Amino acid sequence: MSAFVVFFGGYQATQSNMDAWLSSAKGQRPNIEFSAFSWPHGAGSGANSAVATFTKSGQYKSAVAAIQASKADKIYIVGHSSGCAIANAVDKGLKDTSKVVLVALDGFTPDSGQLIRSSTQVWGAVCGDVKSMNYPGLAGGRRKVYEAKDCKSKWALHFSLVNAAATDSLVKSIATGYVQCWANLAWL
């Protein structure tokens, strides 16, 4: 079975962050086609700003076209943090979602129409009794939980969903979220 993954980084995710994530993901799963989008330049962290800026840049149209043209048996649309708003919008722009798995990693929850699909995944992280900053509610029964190790700080736990190497000593801010990146592919 072939698969295509389109990943949307969260607020302030740079192209070098996406390159680090892509390199790790491709190294772990060379049989899967991966694509990643950095945070749109000039966008705020809110959903409306993210989607509007992504759309204005032409990337929205490009992402939708690439997904619709894919011949893969399964297509994963994955967002992290504020990037979930873009992932959700791209998913809504598709004519056919029968092969799509929408994945929200500690960010904006998909809408009720997206949550009704059994393939939709909404992830939060825990480390002991600490929950990630955007830990989801029940999310229509779609909630999944990643159990992180040595990630009790806000940023380490938040980034553990995209970087399995994240620890309290390594990830101290948004800027260090992808340091020593080992792409977390628990949702695959």
Backbone as ProteinMPNN parsed JSONL, in Angstrom:
{"seq_chain_A": "MSAFVVFFGGYQATQSNMDAWLSSAKGQRPNIEFSAFSWPHGAGSGANSAVATFTKSGQYKSAVAAIQASKADKIYIVGHSSGCAIANAVDKGLKDTSKVVLVALDGFTPDSGQLIRSSTQVWGAVCGDVKSMNYPGLAGGRRKVYEAKDCKSKWALHFSLVNAAATDSLVKSIATGYVQCWANLAWL", "coords_chain_A": {"N_chain_A": [[0.84, -1.179, 0.0], [0.632, 2.148, -0.926], [1.687, 5.361, 0.328], [1.232, 8.845, 1.028], [2.433, 11.649, 2.625], [1.607, 14.779, 3.857], [2.867, 17.367, 5.57], [2.353, 19.981, 7.911], [4.042, 22.431, 9.45], [4.055, 24.046, 12.668], [3.441, 27.304, 14.218], [5.941, 29.572, 13.434], [7.627, 27.605, 12.414], [10.403, 26.845, 10.554], [11.882, 26.618, 7.216], [14.24, 25.143, 7.438], [13.662, 23.682, 9.733], [11.606, 22.081, 8.728], [13.046, 20.698, 6.78], [14.767, 19.202, 8.417], [12.895, 17.585, 9.763], [11.746, 16.251, 7.554], [13.996, 14.868, 6.521], [14.537, 13.055, 8.598], [12.063, 11.666, 8.719], [11.91, 10.523, 6.122], [14.177, 8.923, 6.239], [13.426, 7.058, 8.161], [11.131, 5.91, 7.043], [11.452, 5.056, 4.13], [9.865, 4.16, 2.069], [7.661, 5.741, 1.835], [6.151, 8.673, 0.507], [6.987, 11.935, 1.306], [6.096, 15.297, 2.155], [6.597, 18.658, 3.197], [5.5, 21.669, 4.733], [6.621, 24.809, 5.705], [5.988, 27.35, 8.231], [3.805, 29.906, 7.135], [5.235, 32.873, 5.911], [4.989, 35.835, 7.748], [2.535, 35.301, 8.921], [0.326, 35.301, 11.744], [-0.122, 33.485, 14.862], [-2.693, 32.557, 15.026], [-5.619, 30.776, 13.783], [-7.125, 31.939, 11.611], [-5.338, 33.887, 10.55], [-3.185, 32.234, 9.826], [-4.288, 30.491, 7.844], [-5.234, 32.358, 5.945], [-2.86, 33.702, 5.178], [-1.341, 31.57, 4.207], [-2.945, 30.801, 2.083], [-2.943, 33.159, 0.503], [-0.28, 33.174, -0.282], [-0.199, 31.27, -2.22], [0.363, 28.705, -1.605], [-1.64, 27.127, -0.509], [-3.322, 26.407, -2.669], [-1.439, 24.971, -4.119], [-0.841, 22.843, -2.342], [-3.337, 21.527, -2.13], [-3.68, 20.786, -4.816], [-1.493, 19.024, -5.184], [-2.178, 16.951, -3.428], [-4.633, 16.102, -4.502], [-3.71, 15.158, -6.932], [-2.225, 12.998, -6.242], [-1.471, 9.54, -6.446], [-1.398, 7.798, -4.415], [-2.394, 5.19, -2.138], [-3.183, 5.85, 0.416], [-3.492, 8.942, 2.043], [-1.964, 11.156, 4.161], [-2.714, 13.976, 5.955], [-1.159, 16.144, 7.874], [-0.959, 18.186, 10.682], [0.844, 20.302, 12.92], [0.418, 21.856, 16.011], [-0.339, 25.222, 15.56], [-0.236, 24.796, 12.867], [-2.129, 22.911, 12.398], [-4.467, 24.246, 11.785], [-4.074, 24.995, 9.138], [-3.761, 22.476, 7.969], [-6.329, 21.418, 8.45], [-7.858, 23.191, 6.893], [-6.848, 22.682, 4.311], [-7.631, 20.006, 4.026], [-10.425, 20.411, 3.987], [-10.635, 21.63, 1.545], [-10.474, 19.655, -0.339], [-11.835, 17.602, -2.921], [-12.382, 14.925, -2.643], [-12.181, 12.904, 0.125], [-11.841, 10.277, 0.747], [-9.566, 8.681, 0.858], [-8.076, 9.922, 2.748], [-6.315, 10.601, 5.751], [-6.679, 12.618, 8.329], [-4.645, 14.349, 10.518], [-4.195, 15.789, 13.608], [-1.829, 17.287, 15.534], [-1.48, 18.151, 18.646], [-2.852, 20.65, 18.377], [-5.076, 22.906, 16.625], [-8.291, 21.567, 16.644], [-9.897, 19.4, 14.327], [-12.965, 20.156, 12.504], [-16.474, 19.313, 13.198], [-17.484, 17.859, 11.002], [-15.15, 16.798, 9.955], [-14.246, 15.324, 12.109], [-16.087, 13.293, 12.224], [-15.282, 11.382, 10.46], [-13.875, 8.196, 10.544], [-11.165, 7.852, 10.208], [-9.831, 10.117, 11.088], [-7.448, 11.618, 13.271], [-6.638, 12.895, 16.467], [-4.199, 14.189, 18.314], [-2.615, 14.335, 21.52], [-0.099, 14.885, 24.015], [1.389, 13.225, 26.831], [3.292, 13.212, 29.832], [3.961, 11.463, 32.439], [2.039, 12.968, 34.856], [1.632, 15.287, 33.475], [0.197, 17.208, 30.877], [0.21, 17.945, 27.348], [0.297, 21.286, 25.892], [-1.896, 21.856, 24.191], [-3.623, 19.792, 24.658], [-6.076, 17.593, 23.622], [-9.681, 17.502, 24.068], [-12.198, 14.994, 24.187], [-12.588, 14.907, 21.469], [-14.532, 13.931, 19.629], [-14.237, 11.199, 19.972], [-11.883, 10.659, 18.718], [-9.456, 11.137, 19.881], [-6.032, 10.554, 20.495], [-3.224, 9.436, 22.388], [0.09, 10.295, 23.007], [2.774, 8.99, 24.744], [5.232, 10.609, 26.194], [8.749, 10.83, 27.036], [10.755, 12.182, 29.602], [9.787, 14.824, 29.269], [8.491, 17.177, 30.596], [8.306, 19.861, 30.535], [6.723, 22.745, 29.058], [7.324, 23.317, 26.251], [8.92, 21.137, 25.413], [7.197, 18.925, 25.744], [5.115, 19.648, 24.032], [6.448, 19.654, 21.534], [7.22, 17.013, 21.407], [5.484, 15.5, 19.96], [6.138, 15.84, 17.307], [8.841, 15.55, 17.243], [10.501, 12.997, 18.331], [12.818, 12.914, 19.762], [12.759, 14.956, 21.54], [13.368, 16.475, 24.66], [13.279, 17.737, 28.055], [15.717, 19.05, 28.533], [16.671, 19.542, 25.996], [14.724, 20.83, 24.337], [13.655, 23.97, 24.632], [12.195, 26.069, 23.751], [10.116, 27.429, 21.082], [11.912, 27.781, 19.001], [13.785, 25.772, 19.368], [12.512, 23.405, 18.947], [12.818, 21.464, 16.908], [15.377, 20.52, 17.194], [17.954, 18.157, 16.881], [16.274, 16.416, 15.517], [14.148, 13.649, 15.462], [11.854, 12.389, 13.679], [8.608, 12.067, 14.893], [6.544, 9.558, 14.209], [4.277, 8.302, 15.141], [1.599, 8.322, 14.453], [1.354, 7.102, 12.008]], "CA_chain_A": [[0.0, 0.0, 0.0], [1.431, 3.371, -1.015], [1.224, 6.449, 1.189], [1.75, 10.191, 0.802], [2.258, 12.451, 3.828], [1.794, 16.216, 3.727], [3.036, 17.851, 6.942], [2.317, 21.426, 8.078], [4.667, 22.832, 10.705], [3.338, 25.039, 13.456], [3.868, 28.702, 14.274], [7.361, 29.877, 13.313], [8.419, 26.487, 11.879], [11.185, 27.319, 9.414], [12.183, 25.618, 6.192], [15.268, 24.217, 7.946], [12.943, 22.756, 10.622], [10.9, 21.114, 7.872], [14.07, 19.853, 6.164], [15.223, 18.248, 9.447], [11.811, 16.629, 9.962], [11.653, 15.439, 6.336], [15.147, 13.968, 6.442], [14.328, 11.987, 9.561], [10.899, 10.868, 8.32], [12.286, 9.735, 4.943], [15.136, 7.918, 6.688], [12.696, 6.021, 8.886], [10.126, 5.271, 6.186], [11.826, 5.415, 2.757], [8.82, 3.709, 1.131], [6.563, 6.713, 1.868], [6.44, 9.993, -0.053], [6.746, 12.982, 2.298], [6.191, 16.702, 1.789], [6.395, 19.462, 4.406], [5.36, 23.107, 4.544], [6.987, 25.645, 6.847], [4.987, 28.333, 8.611], [3.764, 30.968, 6.136], [5.905, 34.119, 6.304], [4.127, 36.956, 8.109], [1.285, 34.871, 9.569], [0.257, 35.2, 13.192], [-0.317, 32.106, 15.314], [-4.114, 32.206, 14.991], [-6.098, 29.988, 12.646], [-7.502, 32.779, 10.471], [-4.123, 34.467, 9.971], [-2.406, 31.149, 9.214], [-4.936, 30.029, 6.611], [-5.27, 33.47, 4.985], [-1.503, 33.938, 4.668], [-0.98, 30.378, 3.433], [-3.728, 30.882, 0.849], [-2.448, 34.301, -0.275], [1.046, 32.836, -0.819], [-0.36, 30.283, -3.287], [0.701, 27.366, -1.112], [-2.875, 26.366, -0.302], [-3.697, 25.85, -3.968], [-0.399, 23.992, -4.452], [-1.004, 21.667, -1.477], [-4.565, 20.832, -2.546], [-3.424, 20.18, -6.138], [-0.584, 17.88, -5.002], [-2.929, 15.873, -2.784], [-5.615, 15.589, -5.462], [-3.003, 14.476, -8.017], [-1.521, 11.827, -5.718], [-1.997, 8.202, -6.754], [-1.191, 6.977, -3.219], [-3.566, 4.512, -1.585], [-3.567, 6.552, 1.639], [-2.892, 10.269, 2.114], [-1.981, 11.721, 5.506], [-2.586, 15.427, 6.055], [-0.732, 16.237, 9.27], [-0.603, 19.51, 11.17], [1.325, 20.417, 14.297], [0.129, 23.106, 16.693], [-1.125, 26.123, 14.711], [-0.259, 24.204, 11.522], [-3.361, 22.121, 12.273], [-5.472, 25.077, 11.119], [-3.811, 24.889, 7.707], [-4.083, 21.091, 7.586], [-7.788, 21.297, 8.434], [-8.357, 23.949, 5.737], [-6.483, 21.94, 3.101], [-8.535, 18.866, 3.991], [-11.751, 20.901, 3.587], [-10.57, 22.029, 0.148], [-10.398, 18.49, -1.218], [-13.102, 17.095, -3.468], [-12.566, 13.542, -2.195], [-11.362, 12.606, 1.301], [-11.996, 8.848, 1.053], [-8.243, 8.083, 1.129], [-7.367, 10.865, 3.613], [-6.235, 10.515, 7.203], [-6.374, 13.946, 8.855], [-3.968, 14.17, 11.804], [-3.927, 17.019, 14.353], [-0.843, 17.036, 16.587], [-1.47, 19.162, 19.696], [-3.214, 21.937, 17.798], [-6.489, 23.153, 16.334], [-9.06, 20.351, 16.418], [-10.732, 19.401, 13.126], [-14.372, 20.46, 12.773], [-17.334, 18.141, 13.424], [-17.545, 17.07, 9.772], [-13.884, 16.066, 9.832], [-14.163, 14.375, 13.229], [-16.992, 12.161, 12.013], [-14.565, 10.357, 9.688], [-13.184, 7.276, 11.454], [-9.721, 7.919, 9.996], [-9.271, 11.334, 11.691], [-6.714, 11.421, 14.52], [-6.362, 14.119, 17.201], [-3.192, 13.758, 19.277], [-2.037, 15.113, 22.602], [1.01, 14.153, 24.646], [1.482, 13.221, 28.282], [4.516, 12.707, 30.454], [3.5, 11.333, 33.816], [0.763, 13.641, 35.069], [1.64, 16.547, 32.727], [-0.394, 17.107, 29.537], [0.682, 18.939, 26.393], [-0.419, 22.566, 25.989], [-3.161, 21.834, 23.442], [-4.165, 18.45, 24.845], [-7.473, 17.641, 23.173], [-10.774, 16.84, 24.778], [-12.492, 13.691, 23.585], [-12.459, 15.083, 20.013], [-15.426, 13.019, 18.921], [-13.719, 9.838, 20.074], [-10.697, 10.529, 17.856], [-8.244, 11.472, 20.633], [-4.942, 9.593, 20.679], [-2.282, 9.978, 23.358], [1.499, 9.905, 22.896], [3.43, 9.03, 26.047], [6.594, 11.113, 26.026], [9.715, 10.565, 28.109], [11.563, 13.339, 29.989], [9.206, 16.004, 28.615], [7.488, 17.771, 31.473], [8.213, 21.295, 30.27], [5.721, 23.137, 28.062], [7.752, 23.186, 24.853], [9.388, 19.775, 25.13], [6.036, 18.054, 25.608], [4.424, 20.085, 22.812], [7.208, 19.224, 20.358], [7.442, 15.559, 21.393], [4.589, 14.922, 18.96], [6.795, 15.897, 15.993], [10.254, 15.233, 17.438], [10.581, 11.987, 19.393], [14.048, 13.142, 20.526], [12.542, 16.092, 22.437], [13.468, 16.301, 26.104], [13.288, 19.021, 28.755], [17.017, 19.714, 28.397], [16.936, 19.832, 24.586], [13.728, 21.729, 23.754], [13.338, 24.995, 25.624], [11.395, 27.114, 23.117], [9.7, 27.088, 19.717], [13.1, 27.769, 18.143], [14.575, 24.546, 19.545], [11.603, 22.262, 18.851], [13.258, 20.447, 15.951], [16.786, 20.201, 17.431], [18.233, 16.714, 16.877], [14.961, 15.871, 15.166], [13.814, 12.278, 15.115], [10.435, 12.574, 13.389], [7.66, 11.201, 15.582], [5.592, 9.057, 13.232], [3.362, 7.423, 15.864], [0.293, 8.378, 13.807], [1.348, 6.317, 10.76]], "C_chain_A": [[0.886, 1.244, 0.0], [0.814, 4.457, -0.135], [1.941, 7.741, 0.828], [1.423, 10.995, 2.049], [2.542, 13.909, 3.499], [1.745, 16.787, 5.142], [3.074, 19.377, 6.957], [2.891, 21.773, 9.447], [3.871, 23.935, 11.383], [3.975, 26.417, 13.401], [5.389, 28.819, 14.344], [8.225, 28.7, 12.845], [9.097, 26.95, 10.589], [11.373, 26.217, 8.375], [13.257, 24.662, 6.68], [14.667, 23.246, 8.964], [12.262, 21.67, 9.806], [11.897, 20.177, 7.187], [14.581, 18.805, 7.151], [14.163, 17.17, 9.669], [11.705, 15.687, 8.765], [12.786, 14.428, 6.243], [14.976, 12.775, 7.385], [13.177, 11.07, 9.141], [11.238, 9.964, 7.136], [13.281, 8.642, 5.304], [14.465, 6.757, 7.402], [11.766, 5.224, 7.986], [10.392, 5.623, 4.717], [10.79, 5.007, 1.705], [7.636, 4.677, 1.037], [7.034, 8.026, 1.25], [6.047, 11.044, 0.988], [6.901, 14.364, 1.676], [5.943, 17.496, 3.065], [6.383, 20.944, 4.063], [5.745, 23.831, 5.826], [5.855, 26.632, 7.136], [4.991, 29.462, 7.588], [4.326, 32.287, 6.674], [4.892, 35.227, 6.571], [2.836, 36.58, 8.801], [1.412, 34.924, 11.082], [-0.026, 33.757, 13.583], [-1.773, 31.645, 15.271], [-4.52, 31.501, 13.712], [-6.399, 30.849, 11.426], [-6.283, 33.371, 9.774], [-3.317, 33.408, 9.23], [-2.999, 30.751, 7.865], [-4.938, 31.136, 5.553], [-3.893, 33.7, 4.362], [-1.039, 32.78, 3.803], [-1.686, 30.402, 2.08], [-3.184, 31.982, -0.061], [-1.106, 33.992, -0.938], [0.97, 31.862, -1.999], [-0.084, 28.861, -2.841], [-0.543, 26.505, -0.884], [-3.262, 25.658, -1.596], [-2.712, 24.75, -4.377], [-0.566, 22.703, -3.644], [-2.23, 20.851, -1.891], [-4.33, 20.116, -3.872], [-2.533, 18.951, -6.016], [-1.314, 16.688, -4.393], [-3.919, 15.261, -3.777], [-4.961, 14.821, -6.604], [-2.328, 13.181, -7.559], [-2.239, 10.526, -6.076], [-1.858, 7.267, -5.545], [-2.504, 6.365, -2.74], [-4.096, 5.217, -0.347], [-2.797, 7.869, 1.688], [-3.076, 10.804, 3.526], [-1.79, 13.222, 5.403], [-2.363, 15.7, 7.537], [-0.37, 17.672, 9.621], [-0.099, 19.432, 12.592], [0.979, 21.804, 14.824], [-0.751, 23.996, 15.816], [-1.186, 25.633, 13.27], [-1.476, 23.316, 11.309], [-4.46, 22.927, 11.586], [-5.31, 24.986, 9.608], [-4.162, 23.488, 7.217], [-5.593, 20.907, 7.481], [-8.38, 22.006, 7.216], [-8.044, 23.228, 4.426], [-7.397, 20.725, 2.944], [-9.923, 19.294, 3.502], [-11.784, 21.301, 2.117], [-10.532, 20.88, -0.839], [-11.782, 18.063, -1.694], [-13.428, 15.716, -2.911], [-11.634, 13.28, -1.016], [-11.402, 11.119, 1.669], [-10.669, 8.16, 1.367], [-7.456, 8.895, 2.154], [-7.462, 10.479, 5.084], [-5.799, 11.901, 7.669], [-5.826, 13.77, 10.265], [-3.66, 15.536, 12.415], [-3.013, 16.674, 15.524], [-0.788, 18.232, 17.533], [-1.762, 20.56, 19.157], [-4.698, 22.067, 17.587], [-7.188, 21.847, 15.967], [-9.85, 20.47, 15.114], [-12.192, 19.692, 13.49], [-15.2, 19.175, 12.857], [-17.454, 17.265, 12.183], [-16.286, 16.254, 9.54], [-13.749, 15.01, 10.93], [-15.061, 13.16, 13.032], [-16.321, 11.042, 11.222], [-13.748, 9.49, 10.645], [-11.668, 7.335, 11.309], [-9.059, 9.116, 10.675], [-8.631, 11.015, 13.038], [-6.421, 12.782, 15.156], [-5.458, 13.742, 18.377], [-2.849, 14.815, 20.321], [-0.928, 14.264, 23.199], [0.903, 14.258, 26.162], [2.864, 12.731, 28.686], [4.209, 12.667, 31.938], [2.145, 11.992, 33.951], [0.66, 14.987, 34.333], [1.089, 16.309, 31.325], [0.15, 18.224, 28.649], [-0.234, 20.156, 26.364], [-1.747, 22.605, 25.254], [-3.808, 20.448, 23.515], [-5.654, 18.462, 24.524], [-8.451, 17.031, 24.165], [-11.019, 15.503, 24.092], [-12.424, 13.719, 22.063], [-13.286, 14.06, 19.241], [-14.962, 11.579, 18.933], [-12.453, 9.61, 19.264], [-9.384, 10.797, 18.589], [-7.305, 10.272, 20.742], [-3.944, 10.25, 21.617], [-0.889, 9.392, 23.121], [2.119, 10.049, 24.277], [4.894, 9.365, 25.855], [7.463, 10.744, 27.234], [10.533, 11.828, 28.352], [11.097, 14.621, 29.298], [8.114, 16.598, 29.494], [7.363, 19.275, 31.265], [7.264, 21.546, 29.102], [6.169, 22.839, 26.637], [8.217, 21.782, 24.515], [8.203, 18.843, 24.901], [5.255, 18.382, 24.331], [5.136, 19.555, 21.565], [7.471, 17.719, 20.323], [6.568, 14.875, 20.342], [5.156, 14.982, 17.544], [8.254, 15.487, 16.064], [10.385, 14.282, 18.623], [11.85, 12.114, 20.225], [13.888, 14.279, 21.533], [12.661, 15.664, 23.896], [13.46, 17.692, 26.737], [14.606, 19.763, 28.563], [17.309, 20.146, 26.967], [15.997, 20.893, 24.014], [13.258, 22.711, 24.817], [12.449, 26.112, 25.072], [10.923, 26.612, 21.751], [10.931, 26.912, 18.831], [13.91, 26.478, 18.253], [13.732, 23.271, 19.408], [12.056, 21.136, 17.942], [14.735, 20.076, 16.114], [16.955, 18.69, 17.566], [16.987, 15.921, 16.489], [14.99, 14.389, 14.791], [12.3, 12.309, 14.936], [9.573, 11.562, 14.132], [6.584, 10.82, 14.573], [4.589, 8.091, 13.855], [2.002, 7.313, 15.199], [0.219, 7.57, 12.52], [0.813, 4.914, 10.992]], "O_chain_A": [[1.784, 1.372, 0.832], [-0.391, 4.477, 0.114], [3.09, 7.737, 0.387], [0.273, 11.024, 2.487], [3.585, 14.237, 2.933], [0.724, 16.705, 5.823], [3.738, 19.997, 6.126], [2.299, 21.451, 10.477], [3.111, 24.659, 10.741], [4.915, 26.662, 12.644], [6.031, 28.231, 15.214], [9.452, 28.799, 12.881], [8.433, 27.392, 9.652], [11.069, 25.049, 8.618], [13.198, 23.472, 6.368], [15.113, 22.102, 9.055], [12.329, 20.489, 10.145], [11.619, 18.988, 7.03], [14.805, 17.655, 6.775], [14.486, 15.985, 9.754], [11.587, 14.473, 8.932], [12.557, 13.263, 5.92], [15.239, 11.632, 7.011], [13.299, 9.846, 9.2], [10.898, 8.781, 7.138], [13.235, 7.55, 4.737], [14.885, 5.608, 7.265], [11.627, 4.011, 8.143], [9.644, 6.399, 4.124], [10.849, 5.474, 0.567], [6.714, 4.456, 0.251], [8.177, 8.439, 1.446], [4.923, 11.045, 1.489], [7.728, 14.573, 0.788], [5.171, 17.067, 3.923], [7.149, 21.412, 3.221], [5.25, 23.503, 6.905], [4.891, 26.73, 6.377], [6.06, 29.937, 7.205], [3.942, 32.751, 7.748], [4.044, 35.521, 5.729], [2.099, 37.466, 9.235], [2.471, 34.629, 11.637], [-0.156, 32.896, 12.712], [-2.051, 30.461, 15.462], [-3.85, 31.613, 12.685], [-5.97, 30.521, 10.319], [-6.203, 33.358, 8.546], [-2.822, 33.657, 8.131], [-2.287, 30.684, 6.863], [-4.667, 30.867, 4.382], [-3.782, 33.875, 3.148], [-0.406, 32.995, 2.769], [-1.093, 30.064, 1.056], [-2.988, 31.763, -1.256], [-0.823, 34.488, -2.028], [1.962, 31.654, -2.698], [-0.273, 27.917, -3.608], [-0.494, 25.287, -1.052], [-3.501, 24.451, -1.606], [-3.114, 23.721, -4.92], [-0.448, 21.605, -4.188], [-2.161, 19.625, -1.988], [-4.735, 18.965, -4.035], [-2.785, 17.94, -6.671], [-1.091, 15.547, -4.797], [-4.026, 14.038, -3.877], [-5.581, 13.93, -7.185], [-1.91, 12.367, -8.383], [-3.465, 10.439, -6.011], [-2.167, 6.08, -5.642], [-3.578, 6.943, -2.913], [-5.297, 5.196, -0.078], [-1.598, 7.908, 1.41], [-4.197, 10.895, 4.026], [-0.807, 13.687, 4.825], [-3.264, 15.511, 8.355], [0.434, 18.301, 8.933], [-0.553, 18.602, 13.379], [1.224, 22.807, 14.154], [-1.812, 23.557, 15.373], [-2.092, 26.012, 12.527], [-1.823, 23.001, 10.17], [-5.294, 22.359, 10.881], [-6.298, 24.908, 8.878], [-4.789, 23.332, 6.169], [-6.079, 20.303, 6.525], [-9.296, 21.486, 6.579], [-8.888, 23.174, 3.531], [-7.882, 20.45, 1.846], [-10.527, 18.601, 2.684], [-12.852, 21.31, 1.505], [-10.556, 21.102, -2.049], [-12.766, 18.154, -0.959], [-14.595, 15.371, -2.726], [-10.419, 13.421, -1.149], [-11.034, 10.747, 2.783], [-10.654, 7.153, 2.074], [-6.29, 8.596, 2.408], [-8.516, 10.091, 5.587], [-4.663, 12.308, 7.424], [-6.453, 13.128, 11.107], [-2.95, 16.344, 11.816], [-3.369, 15.878, 16.393], [-0.115, 19.22, 17.242], [-1.038, 21.517, 19.43], [-5.493, 21.426, 18.274], [-6.734, 21.114, 15.088], [-10.412, 21.527, 14.827], [-12.605, 19.501, 14.634], [-14.687, 18.082, 12.616], [-17.52, 16.042, 12.303], [-16.343, 15.151, 8.996], [-13.201, 13.932, 10.699], [-14.812, 12.106, 13.618], [-16.738, 9.887, 11.302], [-13.004, 10.017, 11.472], [-10.954, 6.901, 12.212], [-7.837, 9.13, 10.824], [-9.177, 10.257, 13.839], [-6.006, 13.714, 14.468], [-5.887, 13.068, 19.313], [-2.802, 16.012, 20.039], [-0.83, 13.069, 22.921], [0.399, 15.243, 26.702], [3.507, 11.951, 27.983], [4.195, 13.697, 32.613], [1.201, 11.627, 33.25], [-0.292, 15.738, 34.546], [1.456, 15.339, 30.661], [0.503, 19.302, 29.128], [-1.397, 20.076, 26.76], [-2.648, 23.333, 25.67], [-4.449, 19.994, 22.568], [-6.407, 19.254, 25.09], [-8.102, 16.175, 24.978], [-10.109, 14.95, 23.475], [-12.226, 12.682, 21.431], [-12.794, 13.411, 18.318], [-15.257, 10.819, 18.01], [-11.999, 8.472, 19.14], [-8.313, 10.698, 17.991], [-7.717, 9.15, 21.035], [-3.825, 11.475, 21.644], [-0.709, 8.177, 23.045], [2.008, 11.1, 24.908], [5.692, 8.535, 25.418], [6.959, 10.396, 28.303], [10.961, 12.477, 27.397], [11.91, 15.404, 28.805], [6.933, 16.521, 29.154], [6.422, 19.896, 31.76], [7.035, 20.669, 28.27], [5.451, 22.169, 25.895], [7.93, 21.287, 23.425], [8.212, 18.054, 23.956], [4.79, 17.478, 23.636], [4.487, 19.06, 20.644], [7.907, 17.202, 19.295], [6.892, 13.778, 19.888], [4.699, 14.247, 16.668], [8.844, 15.116, 15.049], [10.382, 14.711, 19.777], [11.957, 11.493, 21.282], [14.808, 14.538, 22.309], [12.128, 14.633, 24.306], [13.615, 18.699, 26.045], [14.608, 20.988, 28.443], [18.126, 21.042, 26.755], [16.443, 21.77, 23.274], [12.565, 22.346, 25.766], [12.003, 26.988, 25.814], [11.282, 25.516, 21.32], [10.982, 25.999, 18.006], [14.642, 26.128, 17.327], [14.205, 22.179, 19.723], [11.716, 19.976, 18.176], [15.29, 19.386, 15.258], [16.195, 18.03, 18.275], [16.694, 14.879, 17.076], [15.75, 13.954, 13.926], [11.551, 12.261, 15.912], [9.778, 10.354, 14.017], [5.806, 11.668, 14.137], [4.107, 7.174, 13.191], [1.317, 6.304, 15.367], [-0.872, 7.37, 11.987], [0.738, 4.119, 10.055]]}, "name": "protein", "num_of_chains": 1, "seq": "MSAFVVFFGGYQATQSNMDAWLSSAKGQRPNIEFSAFSWPHGAGSGANSAVATFTKSGQYKSAVAAIQASKADKIYIVGHSSGCAIANAVDKGLKDTSKVVLVALDGFTPDSGQLIRSSTQVWGAVCGDVKSMNYPGLAGGRRKVYEAKDCKSKWALHFSLVNAAATDSLVKSIATGYVQCWANLAWL"}
